[in-house]
Amino acid sequence: LSPVVHVLGGRVMPSFPATPAAWAIATIFASIGVGISAYNIVGHIRHFTAPPLQKDIVRLLFIVPLYGVCSVLSLIFWESSPYIEIIRDIYEAFVIYCFLNLMLTFGGGEHHMAMDLQELPRMNHPPPFCCLPKITLNAAFIKAVKRGTLQFVVIKLVFATVSIALLAAGKYDDEAWQVMNLVVYNISYTIALYALLLFYMATKDIVSTMSPAKKFFAIKTIVMPSRSVSPSKNPDCPFRGIGCNFIRGVRGGDRTCKNRKTRVSIWR
């Protein structure tokens, strides 16, 4: 029996994410993504002519297979989804750093890029932070950008460790932890993205042939939606986030069966 069932029109129905049809759809689309990424990854490995650049490109391309496989496994093995999600989140942080490292390598390395930036005038912050003092472009600016992205990696690792401990203690779905996790994650991720944005603004002419804006947008479109709908171990709603709270409000109330393995929602 599905861990989440709904009583709709007098019929007991499993929620769609817990049905084989949902698993099949997820597997099909994940397989397409994995196949396309694998084709590109193999192409880079077979023609490994620029190792400093291609090693980071391969790491970036690997995010699609990892996300696809983790999503399918989280859907099928619902109870283990928080553990699978931790693996995805750690690699997500690693990818953000790899993207910055790729841009630095493409520009000739950190030292060479710092020399090029020193010849440029001071840069304004983008709106709505344009009232802040102008940024001096030099080696210190590059180090600040690296710190801005690396803090996200560190926070991800720390929170992953805490999440594993809370899962073992049965406290992972505690409201206080979920709120803190959401707030800290979004602040940290925003800082990392803003650091990358400043770096792009400062170096867009230096790395223009690389088309960094398109790559940055591609990574963001993969990472951000995954945070909007994340698996949860709460049987009342198989996903966390704002949408889950909205669904609870629409239901108008839930009734829990004595059998802990099954919960029945009364749709009004």
ROKOL-654732 format. One record per residue: residue number from 1; residue in one letter; z, y, x of N, C-alpha, C in turn. Coordinates in nm, 3 decimals, always signed. Example, Ala and Ser with C-alpha at 12.3 -4.5 7.8 and 13.67 -1.06 7.14 Angstrom:
residues 2
k, r, n_z, n_y, n_x, ca_z, ca_y, ca_x, c_z, c_y, c_x
1, a, +0.780, -0.569, +1.319, +0.780, -0.450, +1.230, +0.780, -0.330, +1.320
2, s, +0.708, -0.225, +1.285, +0.714, -0.106, +1.367, +0.787, +0.003, +1.290
END
This chain:
residues 268
k, r, n_z, n_y, n_x, ca_z, ca_y, ca_x, c_z, c_y, c_x
1, l, +0.000, -0.120, +0.085, +0.000, +0.000, +0.000, +0.000, +0.124, +0.088
2, s, -0.076, +0.225, +0.048, -0.084, +0.349, +0.124, +0.053, +0.416, +0.131
3, p, +0.088, +0.480, +0.243, +0.216, +0.550, +0.253, +0.223, +0.669, +0.160
4, v, +0.112, +0.718, +0.109, +0.111, +0.830, +0.016, +0.025, +0.792, -0.103
5, v, +0.084, +0.786, -0.221, +0.007, +0.755, -0.340, +0.033, +0.861, -0.445
6, h, -0.065, +0.888, -0.530, -0.052, +0.988, -0.633, -0.072, +0.922, -0.770
7, v, +0.004, +0.970, -0.867, -0.017, +0.927, -1.004, -0.102, +1.035, -1.070
8, l, -0.226, +1.002, -1.101, -0.321, +1.097, -1.157, -0.386, +1.035, -1.280
9, g, -0.360, +1.093, -1.396, -0.417, +1.040, -1.520, -0.368, +0.901, -1.551
10, g, -0.244, +0.870, -1.514, -0.188, +0.739, -1.544, -0.227, +0.631, -1.444
11, r, -0.307, +0.667, -1.342, -0.350, +0.569, -1.242, -0.282, +0.597, -1.109
12, v, -0.245, +0.491, -1.040, -0.188, +0.505, -0.906, -0.302, +0.503, -0.806
13, m, -0.314, +0.612, -0.729, -0.428, +0.627, -0.637, -0.377, +0.660, -0.498
14, p, -0.431, +0.596, -0.393, -0.394, +0.633, -0.256, -0.457, +0.767, -0.220
15, s, -0.387, +0.844, -0.136, -0.444, +0.971, -0.091, -0.568, +0.942, -0.007
16, f, -0.666, +1.031, -0.013, -0.794, +1.004, +0.052, -0.783, +0.977, +0.202
17, p, -0.701, +1.055, +0.279, -0.692, +1.025, +0.424, -0.644, +0.885, +0.456
18, a, -0.581, +0.817, +0.360, -0.530, +0.682, +0.385, -0.625, +0.573, +0.339
19, t, -0.747, +0.610, +0.299, -0.843, +0.512, +0.249, -0.943, +0.472, +0.356
20, p, -1.000, +0.351, +0.347, -1.103, +0.309, +0.443, -1.225, +0.401, +0.444
21, a, -1.255, +0.465, +0.330, -1.369, +0.557, +0.325, -1.348, +0.674, +0.419
22, a, -1.227, +0.728, +0.419, -1.195, +0.839, +0.510, -1.203, +0.794, +0.655
23, w, -1.154, +0.675, +0.683, -1.160, +0.622, +0.820, -1.305, +0.604, +0.864
24, a, -1.389, +0.556, +0.774, -1.530, +0.535, +0.808, -1.600, +0.668, +0.837
25, i, -1.575, +0.769, +0.754, -1.636, +0.900, +0.776, -1.591, +0.959, +0.909
26, a, -1.461, +0.950, +0.936, -1.408, +1.003, +1.061, -1.467, +0.930, +1.181
27, t, -1.479, +0.798, +1.170, -1.533, +0.718, +1.280, -1.680, +0.753, +1.307
28, i, -1.757, +0.775, +1.201, -1.899, +0.808, +1.217, -1.916, +0.940, +1.292
29, f, -1.846, +1.044, +1.246, -1.861, +1.175, +1.309, -1.802, +1.177, +1.450
30, a, -1.691, +1.106, +1.469, -1.633, +1.097, +1.603, -1.728, +1.025, +1.698
31, s, -1.793, +0.920, +1.650, -1.888, +0.845, +1.733, -2.007, +0.932, +1.773
32, i, -2.054, +1.015, +1.681, -2.164, +1.106, +1.715, -2.122, +1.201, +1.827
33, g, -2.002, +1.260, +1.813, -1.952, +1.350, +1.917, -1.932, +1.281, +2.050
34, v, -1.875, +1.160, +2.045, -1.852, +1.083, +2.168, -1.984, +1.049, +2.234
35, g, -2.085, +1.009, +2.155, -2.215, +0.973, +2.211, -2.284, +1.090, +2.280
36, i, -2.284, +1.206, +2.216, -2.348, +1.324, +2.275, -2.276, +1.365, +2.403
37, s, -2.143, +1.368, +2.399, -2.067, +1.406, +2.518, -2.084, +1.304, +2.630
38, a, -2.084, +1.176, +2.595, -2.102, +1.072, +2.697, -2.237, +1.085, +2.765
39, y, -2.340, +1.119, +2.688, -2.473, +1.138, +2.745, -2.471, +1.251, +2.849
40, n, -2.406, +1.361, +2.816, -2.397, +1.473, +2.911, -2.310, +1.440, +3.031
41, i, -2.199, +1.371, +3.006, -2.110, +1.335, +3.117, -2.180, +1.242, +3.216
42, v, -2.248, +1.141, +3.164, -2.321, +1.048, +3.251, -2.430, +1.121, +3.328
43, g, -2.497, +1.215, +3.261, -2.601, +1.293, +3.330, -2.546, +1.371, +3.447
44, h, -2.430, +1.430, +3.431, -2.368, +1.505, +3.541, -2.325, +1.412, +3.654
45, i, -2.271, +1.295, +3.617, -2.225, +1.202, +3.721, -2.343, +1.144, +3.799
46, r, -2.452, +1.116, +3.730, -2.571, +1.061, +3.798, -2.635, +1.164, +3.889
47, h, -2.626, +1.290, +3.854, -2.684, +1.397, +3.935, -2.573, +1.491, +3.982
48, f, -2.483, +1.434, +4.059, -2.365, +1.508, +4.105, -2.400, +1.590, +4.228
49, t, -2.481, +1.693, +4.209, -2.532, +1.772, +4.321, -2.446, +1.893, +4.352
50, a, -2.359, +1.934, +4.258, -2.271, +2.050, +4.281, -2.129, +2.011, +4.240
51, p, -2.061, +1.930, +4.320, -1.929, +1.877, +4.285, -1.825, +1.982, +4.245
52, p, -1.813, +2.096, +4.317, -1.710, +2.194, +4.278, -1.726, +2.243, +4.134
53, l, -1.851, +2.257, +4.088, -1.876, +2.302, +3.952, -1.872, +2.187, +3.852
54, q, -1.938, +2.078, +3.888, -1.957, +1.970, +3.792, -1.828, +1.895, +3.759
55, k, -1.733, +1.893, +3.850, -1.608, +1.822, +3.819, -1.533, +1.890, +3.704
56, d, -1.538, +2.025, +3.702, -1.474, +2.095, +3.591, -1.558, +2.087, +3.464
57, i, -1.690, +2.085, +3.477, -1.777, +2.070, +3.361, -1.752, +1.935, +3.293
58, v, -1.738, +1.829, +3.372, -1.712, +1.696, +3.317, -1.576, +1.694, +3.246
59, r, -1.477, +1.761, +3.305, -1.345, +1.767, +3.242, -1.352, +1.839, +3.107
60, l, -1.432, +1.944, +3.101, -1.449, +2.017, +2.975, -1.521, +1.932, +2.871
61, l, -1.625, +1.861, +2.914, -1.701, +1.777, +2.820, -1.616, +1.662, +2.766
62, f, -1.520, +1.618, +2.844, -1.439, +1.503, +2.803, -1.346, +1.535, +2.687
63, i, -1.330, +1.664, +2.655, -1.239, +1.701, +2.546, -1.291, +1.650, +2.412
64, v, -1.424, +1.645, +2.396, -1.481, +1.599, +2.268, -1.452, +1.451, +2.243
65, p, -1.481, +1.361, +2.338, -1.444, +1.220, +2.314, -1.295, +1.200, +2.291
66, l, -1.213, +1.272, +2.369, -1.069, +1.256, +2.354, -1.022, +1.302, +2.217
67, y, -1.070, +1.417, +2.173, -1.032, +1.467, +2.042, -1.082, +1.376, +1.931
68, g, -1.205, +1.327, +1.945, -1.261, +1.240, +1.843, -1.183, +1.111, +1.829
69, v, -1.155, +1.046, +1.941, -1.081, +0.919, +1.939, -0.939, +0.940, +1.888
70, c, -0.873, +1.046, +1.935, -0.736, +1.073, +1.890, -0.730, +1.102, +1.740
71, s, -0.831, +1.172, +1.689, -0.833, +1.204, +1.546, -0.847, +1.078, +1.462
72, v, -0.938, +0.989, +1.502, -0.957, +0.864, +1.427, -0.832, +0.777, +1.434
73, l, -0.776, +0.764, +1.553, -0.655, +0.682, +1.567, -0.539, +0.740, +1.488
74, s, -0.527, +0.874, +1.485, -0.419, +0.937, +1.408, -0.435, +0.912, +1.260
75, l, -0.560, +0.905, +1.215, -0.587, +0.882, +1.073, -0.556, +0.739, +1.032
76, i, -0.593, +0.645, +1.119, -0.573, +0.503, +1.087, -0.428, +0.460, +1.112
77, f, -0.378, +0.492, +1.230, -0.240, +0.456, +1.266, -0.150, +0.577, +1.238
78, w, -0.132, +0.603, +1.110, -0.066, +0.724, +1.064, +0.075, +0.740, +1.119
79, e, +0.151, +0.633, +1.125, +0.290, +0.640, +1.171, +0.299, +0.677, +1.319
80, s, +0.197, +0.643, +1.396, +0.198, +0.673, +1.539, +0.126, +0.802, +1.573
81, s, +0.081, +0.877, +1.474, +0.000, +0.996, +1.499, +0.069, +1.102, +1.585
82, p, +0.201, +1.126, +1.571, +0.262, +1.226, +1.659, +0.251, +1.192, +1.807
83, y, +0.261, +1.063, +1.842, +0.247, +1.024, +1.982, +0.104, +1.048, +2.031
84, i, +0.008, +1.015, +1.946, -0.133, +1.036, +1.982, -0.162, +1.186, +1.997
85, e, -0.103, +1.264, +1.909, -0.124, +1.409, +1.913, -0.074, +1.471, +2.042
86, i, +0.034, +1.416, +2.097, +0.090, +1.469, +2.223, -0.011, +1.453, +2.336
87, i, -0.080, +1.339, +2.342, -0.182, +1.317, +2.445, -0.291, +1.422, +2.434
88, r, -0.337, +1.447, +2.311, -0.441, +1.547, +2.288, -0.396, +1.686, +2.330
89, d, -0.271, +1.721, +2.297, -0.221, +1.854, +2.326, -0.210, +1.880, +2.476
90, i, -0.168, +1.779, +2.551, -0.155, +1.794, +2.696, -0.293, +1.818, +2.757
91, y, -0.393, +1.743, +2.713, -0.527, +1.762, +2.769, -0.585, +1.896, +2.726
92, e, -0.549, +1.941, +2.609, -0.595, +2.072, +2.563, -0.553, +2.181, +2.660
93, a, -0.427, +2.177, +2.703, -0.377, +2.276, +2.799, -0.452, +2.264, +2.932
94, f, -0.478, +2.142, +2.974, -0.551, +2.119, +3.100, -0.692, +2.177, +3.093
95, v, -0.756, +2.166, +2.976, -0.892, +2.216, +2.959, -0.897, +2.368, +2.971
96, i, -0.797, +2.437, +2.917, -0.793, +2.584, +2.927, -0.792, +2.625, +3.074
97, y, -0.712, +2.556, +3.155, -0.707, +2.587, +3.298, -0.837, +2.551, +3.368
98, c, -0.897, +2.438, +3.329, -1.025, +2.397, +3.390, -1.134, +2.500, +3.363
99, f, -1.132, +2.560, +3.245, -1.232, +2.662, +3.212, -1.219, +2.782, +3.305
100, l, -1.097, +2.827, +3.329, -1.076, +2.938, +3.422, -1.119, +2.899, +3.562
101, n, -1.085, +2.778, +3.604, -1.122, +2.733, +3.738, -1.273, +2.724, +3.754
102, l, -1.343, +2.685, +3.646, -1.489, +2.678, +3.650, -1.550, +2.816, +3.670
103, m, -1.497, +2.915, +3.601, -1.548, +3.051, +3.615, -1.521, +3.106, +3.755
104, l, -1.404, +3.075, +3.810, -1.373, +3.119, +3.947, -1.467, +3.054, +4.047
105, t, -1.491, +2.925, +4.030, -1.581, +2.853, +4.121, -1.723, +2.906, +4.110
106, f, -1.767, +2.933, +3.989, -1.902, +2.985, +3.969, -1.920, +3.122, +4.034
107, g, -1.812, +3.199, +4.039, -1.818, +3.331, +4.101, -1.801, +3.330, +4.250
108, g, -1.795, +3.211, +4.311, -1.784, +3.203, +4.457, -1.645, +3.174, +4.508
109, g, -1.551, +3.149, +4.419, -1.413, +3.122, +4.460, -1.324, +3.243, +4.435
110, e, -1.193, +3.217, +4.439, -1.097, +3.323, +4.406, -1.105, +3.441, +4.502
111, h, -1.115, +3.414, +4.633, -1.119, +3.522, +4.732, -1.246, +3.605, +4.718
112, h, -1.359, +3.538, +4.706, -1.487, +3.608, +4.694, -1.492, +3.692, +4.566
113, m, -1.437, +3.639, +4.458, -1.438, +3.712, +4.332, -1.344, +3.833, +4.339
114, a, -1.233, +3.819, +4.408, -1.141, +3.932, +4.424, -1.208, +4.046, +4.500
115, m, -1.286, +4.012, +4.599, -1.359, +4.115, +4.675, -1.461, +4.186, +4.587
116, d, -1.528, +4.112, +4.500, -1.625, +4.175, +4.410, -1.557, +4.264, +4.306
117, l, -1.441, +4.220, +4.257, -1.370, +4.297, +4.155, -1.315, +4.429, +4.210
118, q, -1.280, +4.429, +4.338, -1.224, +4.551, +4.397, -1.325, +4.666, +4.398
119, e, -1.452, +4.634, +4.390, -1.555, +4.737, +4.389, -1.578, +4.796, +4.249
120, l, -1.516, +4.737, +4.148, -1.534, +4.783, +4.011, -1.425, +4.883, +3.972
121, p, -1.453, +4.973, +3.878, -1.350, +5.068, +3.832, -1.244, +4.998, +3.749
122, r, -1.134, +5.069, +3.724, -1.026, +5.013, +3.642, -1.076, +4.986, +3.501
123, m, -1.023, +4.882, +3.440, -1.073, +4.833, +3.311, -0.973, +4.860, +3.198
124, n, -1.026, +4.899, +3.083, -0.943, +4.919, +2.965, -0.913, +4.786, +2.897
125, h, -0.799, +4.779, +2.829, -0.770, +4.665, +2.745, -0.859, +4.669, +2.621
126, p, -0.891, +4.555, +2.563, -0.971, +4.555, +2.439, -0.888, +4.603, +2.322
127, p, -0.951, +4.651, +2.213, -0.877, +4.689, +2.092, -0.802, +4.568, +2.037
128, p, -0.683, +4.582, +1.984, -0.613, +4.708, +1.957, -0.518, +4.750, +2.068
129, f, -0.534, +4.696, +2.188, -0.444, +4.726, +2.299, -0.504, +4.829, +2.395
130, c, -0.604, +4.904, +2.348, -0.672, +4.998, +2.436, -0.582, +5.114, +2.479
131, c, -0.466, +5.131, +2.411, -0.374, +5.237, +2.449, -0.290, +5.200, +2.570
132, l, -0.291, +5.075, +2.611, -0.215, +5.031, +2.728, -0.279, +5.084, +2.856
133, p, -0.201, +5.091, +2.965, -0.258, +5.140, +3.091, -0.377, +5.057, +3.137
134, k, -0.469, +5.122, +3.206, -0.587, +5.052, +3.255, -0.549, +4.947, +3.359
135, i, -0.633, +4.846, +3.369, -0.606, +4.733, +3.459, -0.679, +4.752, +3.590
136, t, -0.607, +4.739, +3.700, -0.668, +4.744, +3.832, -0.724, +4.606, +3.866
137, l, -0.851, +4.601, +3.896, -0.917, +4.473, +3.923, -0.910, +4.441, +4.072
138, n, -0.830, +4.342, +4.106, -0.814, +4.298, +4.244, -0.760, +4.156, +4.245
139, a, -0.711, +4.112, +4.361, -0.658, +3.976, +4.372, -0.535, +3.955, +4.284
140, a, -0.454, +4.062, +4.269, -0.336, +4.052, +4.183, -0.375, +4.027, +4.037
141, f, -0.486, +4.084, +3.995, -0.534, +4.063, +3.859, -0.572, +3.916, +3.838
142, i, -0.639, +3.857, +3.934, -0.677, +3.716, +3.923, -0.553, +3.627, +3.918
143, k, -0.453, +3.658, +4.000, -0.329, +3.579, +3.999, -0.258, +3.592, +3.865
144, a, -0.260, +3.713, +3.807, -0.198, +3.733, +3.676, -0.269, +3.651, +3.568
145, v, -0.402, +3.645, +3.576, -0.479, +3.564, +3.480, -0.445, +3.416, +3.496
146, k, -0.432, +3.371, +3.619, -0.397, +3.231, +3.642, -0.258, +3.199, +3.590
147, r, -0.164, +3.292, +3.608, -0.030, +3.272, +3.553, -0.034, +3.267, +3.400
148, g, -0.118, +3.352, +3.342, -0.129, +3.354, +3.197, -0.181, +3.224, +3.139
149, t, -0.269, +3.156, +3.210, -0.320, +3.028, +3.162, -0.228, +2.912, +3.201
150, l, -0.170, +2.918, +3.319, -0.083, +2.809, +3.364, +0.045, +2.800, +3.282
151, q, +0.095, +2.914, +3.231, +0.217, +2.908, +3.149, +0.193, +2.821, +3.026
152, f, +0.071, +2.823, +2.975, +0.038, +2.740, +2.859, +0.044, +2.592, +2.895
153, v, -0.003, +2.558, +3.015, +0.003, +2.419, +3.061, +0.148, +2.373, +3.074
154, v, +0.232, +2.458, +3.134, +0.373, +2.422, +3.155, +0.444, +2.405, +3.021
155, i, +0.423, +2.500, +2.930, +0.488, +2.493, +2.799, +0.444, +2.368, +2.724
156, k, +0.316, +2.335, +2.734, +0.265, +2.215, +2.668, +0.335, +2.089, +2.720
157, l, +0.350, +2.080, +2.852, +0.416, +1.963, +2.911, +0.562, +1.955, +2.870
158, v, +0.631, +2.070, +2.870, +0.772, +2.072, +2.832, +0.788, +2.032, +2.686
159, f, +0.706, +2.090, +2.599, +0.717, +2.060, +2.457, +0.675, +1.917, +2.426
160, a, +0.582, +1.863, +2.503, +0.543, +1.723, +2.485, +0.660, +1.631, +2.518
161, t, +0.733, +1.662, +2.625, +0.849, +1.583, +2.663, +0.958, +1.589, +2.557
162, v, +0.983, +1.711, +2.506, +1.084, +1.727, +2.401, +1.041, +1.655, +2.273
163, s, +0.911, +1.661, +2.243, +0.860, +1.594, +2.122, +0.882, +1.444, +2.127
164, i, +0.860, +1.384, +2.244, +0.881, +1.240, +2.260, +1.028, +1.205, +2.237
165, a, +1.117, +1.289, +2.292, +1.260, +1.265, +2.274, +1.300, +1.278, +2.127
166, l, +1.245, +1.378, +2.058, +1.277, +1.397, +1.916, +1.219, +1.285, +1.829
167, l, +1.101, +1.237, +1.866, +1.043, +1.124, +1.793, +1.132, +1.001, +1.804
168, a, +1.182, +0.978, +1.925, +1.271, +0.863, +1.946, +1.401, +0.877, +1.868
169, a, +1.446, +1.004, +1.851, +1.571, +1.029, +1.779, +1.551, +1.046, +1.629
170, g, +1.424, +1.044, +1.585, +1.396, +1.060, +1.442, +1.411, +1.203, +1.394
171, k, +1.403, +1.300, +1.484, +1.421, +1.442, +1.449, +1.293, +1.523, +1.463
172, y, +1.181, +1.454, +1.480, +1.056, +1.525, +1.509, +1.012, +1.616, +1.394
173, d, +1.034, +1.574, +1.269, +0.992, +1.653, +1.154, +1.098, +1.750, +1.106
174, d, +1.202, +1.770, +1.188, +1.304, +1.868, +1.154, +1.240, +2.006, +1.142
175, e, +1.276, +2.079, +1.037, +1.211, +2.208, +1.009, +1.231, +2.308, +1.123
176, a, +1.349, +2.313, +1.181, +1.377, +2.408, +1.289, +1.286, +2.382, +1.409
177, w, +1.267, +2.253, +1.443, +1.180, +2.220, +1.556, +1.035, +2.254, +1.525
178, q, +0.990, +2.224, +1.405, +0.851, +2.252, +1.369, +0.821, +2.402, +1.373
179, v, +0.915, +2.482, +1.324, +0.897, +2.628, +1.326, +0.894, +2.679, +1.469
180, m, +0.989, +2.634, +1.551, +0.994, +2.678, +1.690, +0.868, +2.633, +1.765
181, n, +0.825, +2.510, +1.740, +0.705, +2.458, +1.804, +0.583, +2.542, +1.767
182, l, +0.572, +2.575, +1.640, +0.458, +2.655, +1.593, +0.459, +2.794, +1.652
183, v, +0.575, +2.859, +1.652, +0.586, +2.997, +1.702, +0.559, +3.004, +1.852
184, v, +0.628, +2.919, +1.928, +0.613, +2.921, +2.074, +0.471, +2.883, +2.114
185, y, +0.415, +2.780, +2.047, +0.279, +2.739, +2.080, +0.180, +2.852, +2.058
186, n, +0.188, +2.918, +1.944, +0.091, +3.023, +1.913, +0.105, +3.143, +2.005
187, i, +0.229, +3.178, +2.042, +0.248, +3.288, +2.137, +0.190, +3.251, +2.272
188, s, +0.223, +3.131, +2.320, +0.175, +3.087, +2.451, +0.023, +3.076, +2.454
189, y, -0.035, +3.019, +2.345, -0.180, +3.001, +2.340, -0.251, +3.135, +2.332
190, t, -0.193, +3.230, +2.258, -0.252, +3.364, +2.248, -0.253, +3.433, +2.383
191, i, -0.144, +3.419, +2.458, -0.137, +3.479, +2.592, -0.245, +3.419, +2.682
192, a, -0.261, +3.286, +2.676, -0.362, +3.219, +2.759, -0.503, +3.265, +2.722
193, l, -0.532, +3.274, +2.593, -0.665, +3.319, +2.548, -0.689, +3.464, +2.584
194, y, -0.585, +3.546, +2.574, -0.600, +3.688, +2.609, -0.626, +3.704, +2.758
195, a, -0.558, +3.623, +2.839, -0.581, +3.627, +2.983, -0.726, +3.589, +3.015
196, l, -0.777, +3.486, +2.947, -0.916, +3.447, +2.968, -1.013, +3.555, +2.919
197, l, -0.976, +3.622, +2.810, -1.061, +3.730, +2.759, -1.069, +3.845, +2.860
198, l, -0.956, +3.884, +2.916, -0.955, +3.990, +3.018, -1.038, +3.950, +3.140
199, f, -1.023, +3.823, +3.178, -1.099, +3.775, +3.293, -1.249, +3.779, +3.265
200, y, -1.287, +3.740, +3.144, -1.429, +3.745, +3.107, -1.481, +3.889, +3.107
201, m, -1.402, +3.981, +3.051, -1.444, +4.121, +3.047, -1.465, +4.177, +3.187
202, a, -1.379, +4.134, +3.281, -1.388, +4.186, +3.417, -1.502, +4.122, +3.496
203, t, -1.537, +3.998, +3.464, -1.633, +3.924, +3.548, -1.763, +3.889, +3.474
204, k, -1.786, +3.945, +3.355, -1.903, +3.904, +3.276, -2.034, +3.932, +3.348
205, d, -2.039, +4.036, +3.431, -2.161, +4.064, +3.505, -2.177, +3.970, +3.624
206, i, -2.064, +3.927, +3.682, -2.068, +3.839, +3.798, -2.110, +3.698, +3.759
207, v, -2.062, +3.651, +3.644, -2.090, +3.513, +3.600, -2.181, +3.511, +3.477
208, s, -2.264, +3.612, +3.462, -2.348, +3.624, +3.341, -2.445, +3.506, +3.325
209, t, -2.497, +3.454, +3.437, -2.592, +3.344, +3.429, -2.528, +3.214, +3.382
210, m, -2.395, +3.209, +3.385, -2.323, +3.090, +3.341, -2.306, +3.086, +3.189
211, s, -2.328, +3.200, +3.120, -2.305, +3.213, +2.976, -2.163, +3.173, +2.939
212, p, -2.062, +3.237, +2.999, -1.923, +3.196, +2.974, -1.878, +3.219, +2.830
213, a, -1.935, +3.319, +2.764, -1.893, +3.348, +2.626, -1.921, +3.229, +2.534
214, k, -2.037, +3.165, +2.551, -2.072, +3.050, +2.468, -1.978, +2.933, +2.495
215, k, -1.945, +2.910, +2.621, -1.855, +2.800, +2.656, -1.715, +2.826, +2.605
216, f, -1.671, +2.952, +2.617, -1.539, +2.990, +2.568, -1.531, +2.970, +2.417
217, f, -1.634, +3.009, +2.346, -1.637, +2.994, +2.201, -1.638, +2.846, +2.162
218, a, -1.711, +2.764, +2.238, -1.718, +2.621, +2.208, -1.581, +2.556, +2.221
219, i, -1.508, +2.590, +2.327, -1.374, +2.533, +2.347, -1.280, +2.578, +2.237
220, k, -1.287, +2.707, +2.202, -1.197, +2.761, +2.100, -1.222, +2.698, +1.963
221, t, -1.349, +2.671, +1.930, -1.380, +2.613, +1.800, -1.333, +2.469, +1.790
222, i, -1.313, +2.403, +1.903, -1.260, +2.266, +1.901, -1.108, +2.268, +1.892
223, v, -1.046, +2.356, +1.970, -0.901, +2.356, +1.982, -0.833, +2.414, +1.859
224, m, -0.880, +2.529, +1.809, -0.810, +2.599, +1.702, -0.806, +2.521, +1.570
225, p, -0.918, +2.464, +1.520, -0.908, +2.391, +1.393, -0.813, +2.272, +1.400
226, s, -0.799, +2.212, +1.517, -0.711, +2.097, +1.529, -0.566, +2.135, +1.507
227, r, -0.531, +2.263, +1.532, -0.395, +2.308, +1.510, -0.370, +2.345, +1.365
228, s, -0.477, +2.373, +1.290, -0.460, +2.411, +1.151, -0.425, +2.291, +1.065
229, v, -0.477, +2.172, +1.103, -0.449, +2.049, +1.029, -0.407, +1.943, +1.128
230, s, -0.276, +1.921, +1.141, -0.223, +1.823, +1.235, -0.148, +1.715, +1.160
231, p, -0.157, +1.589, +1.208, -0.089, +1.481, +1.139, +0.061, +1.501, +1.138
232, s, +0.127, +1.456, +1.034, +0.272, +1.464, +1.023, +0.326, +1.328, +0.981
233, k, +0.449, +1.301, +1.015, +0.513, +1.176, +0.974, +0.582, +1.191, +0.838
234, n, +0.571, +1.310, +0.778, +0.630, +1.333, +0.647, +0.542, +1.272, +0.540
235, p, +0.587, +1.171, +0.465, +0.501, +1.105, +0.367, +0.459, +1.195, +0.252
236, d, +0.534, +1.305, +0.225, +0.496, +1.394, +0.116, +0.364, +1.463, +0.144
237, c, +0.330, +1.478, +0.269, +0.204, +1.544, +0.305, +0.163, +1.492, +0.441
238, p, +0.050, +1.425, +0.454, +0.014, +1.364, +0.581, -0.029, +1.462, +0.687
239, f, -0.027, +1.594, +0.655, -0.066, +1.696, +0.752, +0.035, +1.808, +0.751
240, r, +0.055, +1.868, +0.869, +0.144, +1.983, +0.880, +0.064, +2.111, +0.863
241, g, +0.137, +2.219, +0.841, +0.072, +2.350, +0.837, +0.086, +2.419, +0.703
242, i, +0.021, +2.535, +0.692, +0.031, +2.615, +0.572, -0.024, +2.540, +0.451
243, g, -0.132, +2.465, +0.471, -0.193, +2.392, +0.361, -0.097, +2.293, +0.297
244, c, -0.011, +2.232, +0.377, +0.084, +2.134, +0.325, +0.182, +2.202, +0.230
245, n, +0.233, +2.320, +0.269, +0.325, +2.393, +0.182, +0.256, +2.435, +0.053
246, f, +0.129, +2.472, +0.061, +0.054, +2.511, -0.058, +0.041, +2.393, -0.155
247, i, +0.010, +2.275, -0.098, -0.004, +2.156, -0.181, +0.126, +2.123, -0.251
248, r, +0.239, +2.136, -0.179, +0.368, +2.108, -0.241, +0.393, +2.202, -0.359
249, g, +0.353, +2.328, -0.343, +0.373, +2.426, -0.449, +0.287, +2.395, -0.571
250, v, +0.164, +2.349, -0.549, +0.074, +2.318, -0.659, +0.123, +2.197, -0.738
251, r, +0.182, +2.101, -0.666, +0.228, +1.980, -0.734, +0.335, +2.011, -0.838
252, g, +0.418, +2.108, -0.809, +0.525, +2.141, -0.902, +0.642, +2.045, -0.890
253, g, +0.641, +1.961, -0.789, +0.755, +1.872, -0.768, +0.712, +1.733, -0.734
254, d, +0.794, +1.663, -0.658, +0.769, +1.525, -0.617, +0.885, +1.437, -0.662
255, r, +0.852, +1.317, -0.693, +0.955, +1.217, -0.725, +0.946, +1.104, -0.625
256, t, +1.058, +1.071, -0.567, +1.060, +0.970, -0.463, +1.105, +0.836, -0.518
257, c, +1.032, +0.732, -0.489, +1.068, +0.597, -0.533, +1.186, +0.547, -0.451
258, k, +1.254, +0.448, -0.502, +1.364, +0.389, -0.427, +1.311, +0.319, -0.303
259, n, +1.189, +0.267, -0.312, +1.129, +0.204, -0.196, +1.090, +0.312, -0.095
260, r, +1.153, +0.316, +0.020, +1.132, +0.422, +0.117, +0.991, +0.421, +0.175
261, k, +0.923, +0.310, +0.166, +0.790, +0.300, +0.226, +0.683, +0.366, +0.140
262, t, +0.717, +0.396, +0.014, +0.616, +0.450, -0.077, +0.673, +0.568, -0.153
263, r, +0.598, +0.678, -0.158, +0.638, +0.792, -0.239, +0.529, +0.821, -0.340
264, v, +0.572, +0.856, -0.460, +0.479, +0.881, -0.569, +0.487, +1.028, -0.607
265, s, +0.373, +1.096, -0.611, +0.368, +1.237, -0.648, +0.317, +1.249, -0.790
266, i, +0.386, +1.327, -0.870, +0.347, +1.348, -1.010, +0.269, +1.479, -1.015
267, w, +0.137, +1.470, -1.033, +0.052, +1.589, -1.042, +0.058, +1.644, -1.185
268, r, +0.090, +1.773, -1.195, +0.107, +1.833, -1.328, -0.011, +1.928, -1.357
END
